[in-house]
Amino acid sequence: MFSLNYVTIADCLPLICQLHRASTLPPADQNTMIGAIVMSRQSRVKFNTSWLDDLYEKVELQCQADKIMPLVTNPGRVMVTTSRLYFQPFNNVERSPVIKVRLKDIVSLMKRRFLLKQIGLEIKCSEHGTSQPHLYLAFKTRDDRDALYDKIMSQPEVNLQMPDQKDMTMKWQNGVISNYDYLMYLNSVADRSFFDLTQYPVMPWVIQDFTSEQLDLENAETFRDLSKPIGALNPERLERMKERYIDMPEPKFLYGSHYSTPGYVLFYLARLVPEYVLCLQNGKFDQPDRMFNSLWEVWQNCLNGAADFKELIPEFFDGNGEYMINSGVCNFGVRQDGRPIGNVDLPPWAKDSRDFIKKMREALECEYVSRHLHEWIDLVFGHKQRGEEAEKADNVFYYLTYEGSIDLDSIKDPNERACMEIQIMEFGQVPKQLLTTPHPARFTSKEHPHERENLQQLITHVQETPSLDTDNVEEETVPQTVDFTHMHKLLTFSKHKDTITDVKLCLKKKMAFSVSQDSLLKLYSLEEQRQLRSVTVANMALSSCIVMPDCKTVICGAWDNNVYFYSVEYGNILDTLHAHDDAVITIYWRNDLLFTASWDSTVKLWQLPCPSADEGFIAAEYFVQLDHDHGVSDLAVDENCDILVSATREGQLYVWDLQKYALKNVFQAHEDVINAIRLDQGCNKIVSCGADSYLRIIDLVSGTEIFVKDIKEVVLCLAMVNNIVILGTSRGWVQVWDMEKVQMLHQFEAHKGAVTCLHMTDDMHLLSGSEDRSVCVWKPSIK
């Protein structure tokens, strides 16, 4: 017999009798009746408004949800007001009868997948000023989750700026964020959370040497092959699995167990959170010899075990390694050799657990891993996660681990549904697929050691200065002291009768050149600050110009299909080249080759050596033609003339191998005409802007779009130096972007009409031409 101190018998006895009656039923009927009892009780529970912090709060939305914690699901009622979010559990398990979150403290709001269904919501708050820095909720339906998310986001006190995935990828490529931080970001957007053991963040084994006295991060043999899943690292084991795979009925799988499950997570963390292990394993610890006892033993089992394919968890790369220390709180038993379970045996190269974590982090961030980490990302988060590419990569797991493999809501039998939920929770879950194309590689320090210079912070004031210093022409690309956030206007020329189409600067002669749709070529003196010459070159608009290295010849492309060669020294047309069957839209010269692009869908290469001092003009000779399906709008060539990228009026990018004069790739980059393209200095990325108002950066090898930004207006031209991209827009503004940090540094109004052309010189002078028929000379601050 017992007595009740806080409630009356009349309140409890009917429910006790109902549960007693349910216990006498068969299992299927029992679960149905208990479910009906719980649903009836929870539907009658209303939010207790006496817990509101402010009587003037307006209730915006109420619904039912479960608070998710490791291995624990606690149902309750959620309420959103104009200033707070409340969670009132249906029981008294929580420390507080109501959890309160101020909306202004929310720093992250992420939609999550829970039990392979899009019903989760993770809320993170600032550490100061809140008793609940983290809350993970799961809702009955996706609509309930989305309604709560939208209601929170619509509140005035909530102002969240969520990082874009492509922005983060580019920051990682450029070394702005570490390998660890990028992997944690990918885990987060792929629905992995520390509060959901079924979807715990997953990290790769990067080290395979657990026996040496010293850890050699310069030796490739130290590292695991990141291009293969754990199950494919041992060829003999993989061959046995492939033989079984061939004879297996659908749905086929190579690996019956996963690389991340609640059991594997707690295998690593048993010493830190033994209570979770007891909860998961019905009140018992695992056999002592099967526990996490040695790094070397675990790695050997992952390589050779018939059903062990587990990866690592973030704790191997961050923290102090306390999860490997037995603090003596629990007795985990004695191994067969008589040794009690103590601390994890570390490899010889680690002095203690802290040193182990430190060296594991160094290995994760080292040169070798940085060069190959994208291969592992492809397997876990990317295009090799599922489908044909997964089969080719030997990366196929049991079908219930994949999102979309089963619809739990369609299962009416409660027993069958409960069985499926248990399988999903215990078998592990593949992360949400983030990429369907190859992930771009990271740019390591060996590829561009001269880059990664930090830039000044944003300064919005633009000053005008009266003089132009051209005495010292720097050979280096970008001095460390260049401040692109502070642009000085040095000169303005306004003599054309129509839109400027191209501008160039010759510092050797201290002259500027411009061509326009008025068919005029104009020459300006920078020293005298005046126009020197105006020449009618053609009967139609001029589209582009280049100045030869000796500054004695200017080459102009025209809409009349011709290319004109003008002598600065003698003031006459040296030659006219009938180059194309439609307008010549752009021209380029490098390494004795002249490149011409046209709306006739071709790019042509001409042999045109730069004449020496004692030689006269040498006419261009046709060399080769590169055909396209659509009219060409721009081109870019690398410094060694190994690669040419051409853009079309239909939004395509063509990548050409200039050693073989063969087409390597075609990418659909924009939905409309591409106005301008540039290659980065390392020849790894293509920067493009189009009439669709988008700025895009595409990985040259894989074609993966690694950055996209809606500029909200048409970008007509661009200039690029290292990681600095300068854009000219249709409303007359110039924008300066740091593509390493993926942020706009500065923007200013350069012209009263659209900025139609830009040119950046080696010593950082910027020329801009405009629809307003003016040419401006700019220079950033150099300190």
N, C-alpha and C positions, 0 to 999 in steps of 0.2 A: 504494500500500500504506500501511496505517496500523496502529498498535498501540493496544491498550486498556490503560490504566494501573490502573483501579479495579475492573474486572469481568473475568471469564474469557470466553474465546471460546465455551465450551460454553453459557454462560448466554444469550449474545446471538445466536449464529448461527441457531438454529431460528426465532427471531422475525424475523430479517432475511430468511431464506428464505421465510417465510410472506408477508411484505410484498412481496417480489419477485414471488412467484407471483400475489398479488392485483393487482399493477400490470399484468399481462398480460391481465387479464380485461376484458370490456366494462364501461362505467361503472356500470351498475346492479348487476352482480354484484360489481364491485370494492368498492363502498360496503358491500354486504352482508357481504362477507368481512372487510373492515377493521373493521366494527362488531362482528362476532363475535369477532375477535381482541382488540379493546379490552375488550369485556365480559368475556371469559374472563380476561384479565390482571387487570382491576380487581377481579373477584370473588375472586381469590386473594390480593389485598393485604389484610392484617389490620393493625389499628391496633397500632403499636409501643408497648406499655405502659411501656417504659422512659422515655418522655417524660412520664409523669405527674408532676406536681409533688409529690404526696403519695401515698405508698404506701397510705395508709388511705382514699383516695377510693374510693367505691363506684360502679361503672359502672351507670348507669341506662338508657342507650339508645345503640345504634350504628346508623348508616345511611350511605348514600352520598349525596353532594350535590356541586354545582358551586359554586365561589366565583365570583361575578359581579363583574367590574370593567369599566370602559368598554371595549367592543369585545373583551374577553378573558373566556373561560370556562375555569376551571381545575378539573378534577374532583378529588375526594378523598373521604376518609372522615371523618364527623363522629361525635364521641362526647360524650355528656353524662354527667358524674359528679355527685356530690352537692355539689361546690363549683366546678366549672369546665366550660366547653365547649371542646372541642379540634377543630381541623380539620387533618387530615394530608393534604396533596396527594399525588397519585399520581406527581408528577414533582418535579424539583428547581428549578422556575422561581422559587418563592417564596424570599424572603430567609432565611426560617427553615423548617426541616423540619416544624415543627408550630406552628400558631397557637393561642394560649391566651387564653381570656377568662374572667376570674373572674365568677361569677354575681352576686356582690354589686355588681359595677361596672356591670351592665346598667341603663341608664336608659330604654331604649325597645325594645320588641319588636313589630314590625309585620309582619303577614301581607301578602305582596305578590303581585301578578300579574306573571308573566313569560311573554313570548311568548303573551299572551292566555289563559294558563292560571294558575289559582290554585295555584302551586307555589313561590312565593318567600317568603323570610323575611329581614327586615332587622333587624340587631341594632346598636344604638348604645350606647356605653359612656361613662362619665365620662372626661373628658380626662386627669385625673391618675391615676397609678397603673396605667396600662394601656398596652401597646405597640400594641394594636389597637383604636382607638376606634370602628371601624366595620367591620361584616362583613355582606355580602349573599350569601345562599345560595339556590340553586335546586335543588329535589329532583326525583326521578323521577316521583313521584305526589303528589297532594294529600294522601292519607292519610299518607304519610311526613312531609310538612311539618307537618301538624296534630299528628301524634304527637310530634314533636320540640318543637313550640310548647307543647303541653300538659305535656310532661315538664319543660320549663324553668320554666313558670309554677307548677308544683306544688312546686318546691323552696323550702325555708324561707328561703333567702338572697335570693330574688327577691320583691320587693314593689313592683310597678309600679302607678301610678295613671294610667291613660290618660284624657286629657280627652275628654269627651263632645262629639259634633259640635254638638248643639243648645246646649250650654253655650257653646262657642266662638263660635257664631253670635250669641248674645245679647251676649257680651262685645264682639264686633266692632260690633254695632249700637249699643251704648252707648258706644263709643269707648275701651273698656278696652284693646283691642289694636289695632294699626295695620292699615291696608289691606294692607301688605306681609306682616306676620306672619300675617294671616288667609289670604291667598292661598297662602302657603307651607304653612300647615296644611292647606288644602283639597287642595293638590297631594300632600301626604304621605298623607292618607287615601284619595286617589284613585290610589294606587300609583305616584306619580311619585317618582323617586329620582335624585340626582346620580350614582349609580354605574351607572345603566342609561340609556345614551344613547337607547335606543328609547322610553323613558318619562321623559325629562328634565323637570323642573319647567317649566311654561309660564306666562308672564306676558303681560299685554296691552300692545299699543301704546296709550299714553294721549295722547301728543303728536302733533300733525300739523304743527306749525309748526317747521320746521327751517331757516328763512331769516331770521327777524327778528333784530335786534340785541339786543332785550330779550324775555324770556319772560314774557308777560302771563297769569298764572294766574287773573285775574278775567274774562278774555274767553273766552266759550264757543267762539269760532272757533279757539282754540288747540288744542282737544282733538278727538280722534277720537270718532266715534259708537260708544259702547260697546254699544249695543243691536243692532249688526249684526256678523256675522263679517267678517273681512278681505275675503273674496271678494265681499261684498255692498256694500262701500263705494263702488265705482265702478258707477253704474247702467248704463252702456253695456256694460261687461264682463259684468255680471250678466245682462243681457238676452240676450246671445249664449249664455251658458251655459244659460239657461232654455230657449232654443230647441233646443239640443242635447239637453237633459234630456227634453223631450217625446217625441222620436223614439228615445230610448235604450231598449234592451231591459232587462229586469230582470236583476240588481239595478241600479237607477238611482243615479246620483250627480251632484252639481253640480261637485264639485271632485275632480280626479284626483290631486292632491297634498295633503298635510296641512299643518297649521299648526305641527307639531312633529315633526321626524324627526332621526335621528343626523346626517344631512348638514347640516340647518339649524343644529343646535347647534354643530357644528364649523365651520360657515361663520362664526359669530360668534367662536369661540374659537381660530381657526387660529393666531393669533400667540402664544397662550398655550400650547397643546398641539399643536404641529405634528406630533408623532409619531402622534397619534390620526388626523390627517388622512391621513398616509401609510398608516396601517394600513387605513383605510376605503377609500381610493382607489388600492389596489394600488401603493403606493410613489410616487405622484405628487401634486403640488399641483394645484389647479385653475388654469385660465387666469387670469393676473393681472387682466384686466379683469372677471372674474366673481367676484373675491374681495370681501370686506367692506372697501370702500375709503372709503365716505362714507355718513353717516346719511341725508342727503337722497336720495342715489341709491337706497339700499335701500328707503326709504319710498315713493319714486315707483314702484319696481318692484313693491312689494306692492300698490300701488293700481292699476297699469296692466298688469302682467305677465300673460300668459295662463295661467301655471301657478305663480304665486308668491303664497302665502297665509300665509306664516309670521308667527307672533307673536314675542314676545321671550322672553328667559330671565332668571332672577333677577339675573344679573351686571349688568344694566342699571340696577338699583336698589340695589345693595349692593356694597361693596368700594371699591377705588381706581381701577377702570377699566383695570387693567394689560392686560386682554385686547385693548385698542385700541392698545397700544404695540408697535411692532416693536423688539424688543431687539437685533436683529442676529444672532440665533442662526442663523436660516435665511435663505436667499436665495429669496424667493418669486417672483422674476422681474421683468420690466419691462412696464409697460402700453404700449398702442399709441401713446400720445402721448410715449413715451420716459421717463416717470417711473418709477422703481423703486417697488416696494411698500414703503410706510413706515407711518406711523401712520394711523389712521382719521381722515378729515376730519370735524371736529366742526361743529355748527351755530354761527352767529355769537354766540349768546347764552351759549355755554360757553367759559370761558377755557382750560381744559385738561380732561383726562379725569376728574380728581377733581371738578372743578366740574360737569362734565356729569352724573356719577352723582348728585351732591348735588341738582341741579335736577330730574333725573328722579324722584328720591325725593320731593322736595317736590311735584311734579306729581301723583304717585301718591296722596299723602296730602291733596291739596287738597280744597276744598269741592265743586267740580264733580265730580271723580272719585268722591268719597265718596257723592254722591247718585246716581250712575249705575253704580257698580261691580257692583251686584247683577244688572244686565242682562247684563253679560259673563259673570258666574258662571253664569247660566241657560244660556248658550250652550255653555260649556265643561264645566261640571260638573253642570248642572241639567236641568230638564224640557224645555229646547229642544235638548238634545244629540242626541236620537234620536226617531224616530216622527213622528207627525203634526205636533207642535209644531216639530220640526226642519225639516220641509218648509215650514211657514208662515214660518219665520225664515230660509229660504234657507241652511240649515246642514247640508247632506247631503254626506258624504264617501264615499270608496270603501268597499265593504262589509267588506273585510278589516281595516279600521282599528278596527272595533267588537268589543268583547268578546262572545263567544258566537256570532260569525258563522261560525266553523268549528271543528270538533273535530279537532285534529291527531292525537290518539291513534287516531282511526278511519281514518286514511290509512295503508295497509299498504305501499304502494310507497315505498321509501326516497328515490328521486329526487324523486317528487312531493311528499313530505313536506318534504324539504330545500328544494325550490323555494318551498313555502308559507312556511316559516320565514324564508327570505331576504326574501320579499315583506313579511311582517309586520314584520321588523326594519327594512327600508329605507323602507317607505311611511309609517311613523308609526302611533301608536296613540292612539285617543280615550281620555281618562281614564275611570276607573270612574265611572259615573253615581251621584252622591251624593244628588240630589233629584229627585222626580217632580212637585213642585208649585213654583210661583214662589218664588224666594228673596226673603226680606224685604229692604226697603231699610234703609240705615243712617240713624240719627237724627243729623243734622248739627247743628252748633252753632247755626245759624240757627233750627232748629226748637225747641230747648229750651236756650237759653244759660244758664239759671239752674241747670241740673242738673249732674251729674258732680262732686259734692262727695265728697271722700274721707272714708271713715268710720274710726273708731277700730278697733284690733285687738280680737280676742276677749277679753272678760273674763267669767268665768263666775259670779262672786260676786254675789248679789242681796242688797241691803241693805234694811232697813225703816227708814223715818223717820216721825216722829210727826205732822208738820204738812203742810199743803197750801197752797202759795203760788198764789193765783189773782188777785192784784192786777193783774198786767200780762198782758194777753191780746195775743199777737203776731198780726199780720195776715199775716206771711210764712208760707209753707208749712213750710219746714224751716230753722231757723237753722244756720249753718255749724258751730256748736259742739255740736250735739246728738250725744250718744254713746248710740246705741241698744244698745250691748253691756252697758250697766250700768243695769238697771231697778230703781227704788225702788218698793216697795209702800207706798202712803200711807194707804189706808183699806180696811177690809173691812166690808161690811154683810151680814148673814145673817138675813133675815126671811121669805123666801118659803117656801111649803109644797111647791113642785114646781119642776121645771126652769126656769131663767131662759131666756127666748127672745130678749130684746133689751134693750139698755142704751143710754142717752144721757146726755150731760152738758151742762148749760147754765151756762157760766162767768159769764154776765151776772148770773144770780141765785144763782150758787154752789150749784147744786142738781144732783143726779143722779136719773135716772128709770130704772125697770126694769119690765118686764112678764114674766109667767110663765104656764106652763100651769095655774097655779092660778086664772087669770082675774083676778088682781089687778094693778093699777098702783100702784107704790110711789114715793114722793118722799122724797129724803134731803137733809139739809143738810150741805154739806161743811164749813162753818165750825163748826157745833155737833156734827158727827160723829154724827148720829142720824137715825132715821127720822122724817119729818114727817107723812106721811099714807099711808094704805093704802086703796085704793078698789076695790070690786068693779065692774068695768066691764061684763062680759058673763057669760053663763051657761056659756060654753065657754072654752077656752084662748085666751090672747092670743098672737099670733105676732110682732108687731113694733110699734115705736113711733117717732115722730119728734116733735121739739120745734120749733114755729114760731120764726122769728127773734126775735120779741118775748118769747119764753119765757112767754107767757100761755096758750098752747093746746098740748095734747099730743094727737096723733092716734094711735089704736091700731087695728091690724088684728086680726081675730079669726077663729077657726075656725068661727064661726056665720055666715060669709059677709058680715059687716058690718064697717064702719069707724066708729069712735067718736071723737067730738071732745070732749075734756075740758078744762074751764076751770080752770087752776091758780089763777087769781085768786079765783074764786067757789066752787070745789070741787064743781062739778056737770057732768053730761053736757050739752053744748050741742046736740048733734045726733047722730043715728044714720043712717048712709048704708048702704042695702042695695046693696052694690056688686057682688056676684058670686053665682054659683049653686053655689059650693063654697068651701072655706076660703080666706080672704085670707091669703097666706103672707108677703108683704112689701109695704111701702109706701115712697114716696119723694116729697119735695116740692122743687121748684126753679122759679124764675121764674114764680110764680103758677100752676104746674101741679102737680096731685097725681097720682102714678102708683100704681096698685094692681095687684098680680099675684096670681093665684089658681090653685088646682089645677083650676079649670074650663077651663084651657087658654087663658086670655085675659089680656092686660094692658090696663087701661083708663086713660085720661087724663081728668082732671076739672079744670075751671077753678076755682082756689081762690086768690084774691088774699090777700096778707098784709094784714090790716086796719091802718089807720093808728091813731094815738093816739086820735082823736076818733070812730072808727068802731066799731061793734059787730061781732059775729060775722057773717060772710058764708058762707052755705051753699055747698057744692061743687056745680058743675053739670057733667053729663056732657058730654064733648067728643068722644072717639073711642075705638074699640076695635081692638086688635091681636090677631088670632087665631093660635093655635098648634095643632100636631097633638097635643101632649101637655101635661100639667099643668106650669105654670110654677113654678119653685122659687126664683128670685131675679132681680133686674134691676139694671142700672147705667145711669146717664145722664151724659153729658158736661156740662161746666159751662155751655155755651151752649144746652143742650137741642137739639142738632142730631142726636145719635146716641143711640139706646137699644139696649142689648144685654140680651137676656133668656135665661135658662137654663131647661132643662126637666128633668123627672124621668127622661127617657130619655137624658140626656147630651148634648143638642143645645144649640148657641148660635145664637140668632137675632139678626141685626144689622138694625136698623130706621133708616130715614131719617126723622127727625122733621120735616123741612121738607115732605116729600111724604107722610108717614105710609105709607111703602111699605117692603116687605121688600127688603133689599139682598143678604143672604147667609144661608145656614144652614150651620153647621159641626158635624160630629160630633166632640165634644171628649172625652167620657168614655164609659165603658161602663156607667155606672150614673148614679143621680141626681146632679146638680150641686148642691152645698150652698151655694156662694157664688161670686160673681164681682165683679170690680172693673175699671174702666177706668183706664189710666195717665193721668198728667196731660197728656201730649201727644196723647191719644186715638189712639195708634198700636197699643196692645197690650191684649189681654184677659187678665186673670189669673183662673184658675178653679181650684176644688178640688172634689173629689167623693168619693162613697162608695167609689170604687175606689182610694182612698188616694193618688191622684196629684195633684200640683200642676203645672198646665200654664200656659204663656204662649203665646198665639196672635197672630200678626200680623193686625190688624183688616182690612187691605185684601185680602191674598192668602189668608188662612186658614191660612198655613203655621205649623206648630207649631215655635216657635223655642226652647222650653225645656220639658223634662218631668222631673219628679223623683218617684220613688217614696218617699213619706214613711214608708212601712211601717206607717202607722196612718191611720185615717179623719180627714181634716181637715174640721171642721164649720163653720168660719167664718174670715174673714180681714179684715184692715184693711190699707190701703195709703196711703203718703205718699211721693211721688216714687218713688225706686227701692227703697224699703224696704217689704217685704211681711211682715206679722205674721200668723201662723197660730195657730189654736186647735185642739187635737187631742183625740181621743176618750179619751186617758188623762190629760187634765188639764194638759198642758204647753202652753206658748206658745213658738213658734219665731220668731226674727227673721232674715229673709233680706235680703241685699243683692243685688238682681237685676241690678245693673249689673256687679258682679264675679262674680255667679253663685256665691255662697257663703253658708252659714249663719253669721251673726255670733254668735248666742247662742240658748240655749234654757234654760228654767227651768220648774219645776213651779209653776203658778199656782193650781191647785185640786185637790181630792181626787177630783173627778169630771170628766167631759168638759167642755171649754170650748166652750160652745154659741153665744156671741156676743161680738163685739169692737166697740169704737167708739173711734176716734182723733180728738181735737179739734184745732183749729187751733194750739193752743199746746202740742201734744204730750202731753196727758194721754191715757192709755189706760184704758178701762174694759173689764173682762172679766166675763162672766156664765157660770154653770156649772150642770151637772147636780146639783152638790152644794148648790144653792139659795142660793149666795152671790154677791155682787157685790164686785169688787176694783177699786181705783183705783191706777194705776201711772204713773210718770213716768221717762223716761230722764234721765241726767245731762246737765246743760247747763253748759258751762264758759265 
